[in-house]
Amino acid sequence: MIPSCINDIENNLTYDFKKNFISLTYSGSSGFLNPIRVKRGICTYTEKSLLAAKYGVAGLLIYNDGSTPERYPAASVRVHPDTTFPALSLSYQAGANLMNAAVNLITNACVRIIISTTKFPSPVGNICAHTVTGDATQTIVIGSHSDSVPAGPGINDDGSGSATNLALATNLARLFQSSSYLPYKYRVKSCWWSAEEVGLVGSDYHVSQANHSTTEGEHFSDYLVNLNYDMLGSSSFQIGIYDGNSANFSTTPSKAIPSSIRLTHLFRDWFIRQNLPYNISELGGGSDYASFLAAGIVISGLNAGVNDVKTKEQRDYYDRMLGQGKGGIAAMTYNPCYYNFCDSLANINLLVHYKLTQVAAYLLEYLGRHDDLRPYLYPQSEIQQLERLLLHKSTRKYNAQTEFYKKTDL
């Protein structure tokens, strides 16, 4: 309950999703008299909470904007995991009433927030396996996430990427048993991250642990690159390559940028040589690569699209390149079963999944056979040049959590 008053008339807001308020995931606990009120807008909830922390607020009330019927109830979303002050999500009506009273100079408005929270450890079920050969201090990390949302079985999201990851690992193990196939000089680690859907929890935990590890091959400085495969079988699809150029240059560690761009070009050139269509896909932070990028590790990867709508021009382009009738459906989202019960085997485009698995195998082989990956992936002259160009780089660091929620909590 939130005790509130306007002109000394008390009105207790009860905990109610549709009518009044709910607590935001990762809210801190305490009791304060003077919280701030913020309307939902173009900043994400995570960004709002970070700004609130910057200015030392006592508490945060974010109310919905009422722009559509769906935006009247309190929104069930998250603030930043490090939030220490109480943070609540209010319905449009509850928030508007308080805001109108607060801006009216002749009105006396008050709110008191008392929240008690308990933090407790939760198991993280990451699964990682690595080759028994190769330099452990030079490791190629291949990742996909093993969890799905409660609404559906998650065969595309991310059973498809997990299957590709498994295919690469098992085929590499088989090939390494052959005397005619020389092992790589680098170690390859295949990982299936847990709890991606609730904020990159598994991969973020892994990188955090690697940052403090003293075991050879387990420190994140031993990781050369992270290749991320998430949703590779979307039914109306794009053939998407992560765009290293779309990384936020002002917040992303400079050392990760040049070769994240370089790997985009390697993927692209394979599709061109194979006479296959492709799209460049913006790095929106919505998958586990963000945890590695935040640590300054080069990343790349593939996806077959999520919520964007396929245009007629795109459908025609894919039809020309793949064959008539194989280009997907115009005016349909790439993955119409995203976060839905129909994300089943019937939701998988087998041709697209096969081609994306092929190019993933190509890139692994290319990197595995490279003579000297570390200077190739971390070219000091390019990194230093970029740092000189970004002398006025933002002091705000790339934050995987902020990037993850950027497109989902506006």
Secondary structure, 3 states (H helix, E strand, C coil): CEEEEECCEEEEECECCCCCEEECECCCCEEECCCEEEECCCCCHHHHHHHHHHCCCCCEEEECCCCCHHHCCCCCCECCCCCCCCEEEECHHHHHHHHHHHHCCCCCEEECEEECCCCCCCCCCCEEEECCCCEEEEEEEEEEECCCCCCCCCHHHHHHHHHHHHHHHHHHHHHHCCCCCCCCCEEEEEEEECCHHHCCHHHHHHHHHHHHCCCCCCCHHHEEEEEEECCCCCCCCCCEEECHHHCCCCCCCHHHHHHHHHHHHHHHHHHHHCCCCCEEECCCCCCCHHHHHHCCCEEEEEECCCCCECCHHHHHHHHHHHCCCCCCCCCCECCCCCCCCCCCHHHCCHHHHHHHHHHHHHHHHHHHCCCCHHHHHCCHHHHHHHHHHCCCCCCCCCCHHHHHHCCCCC
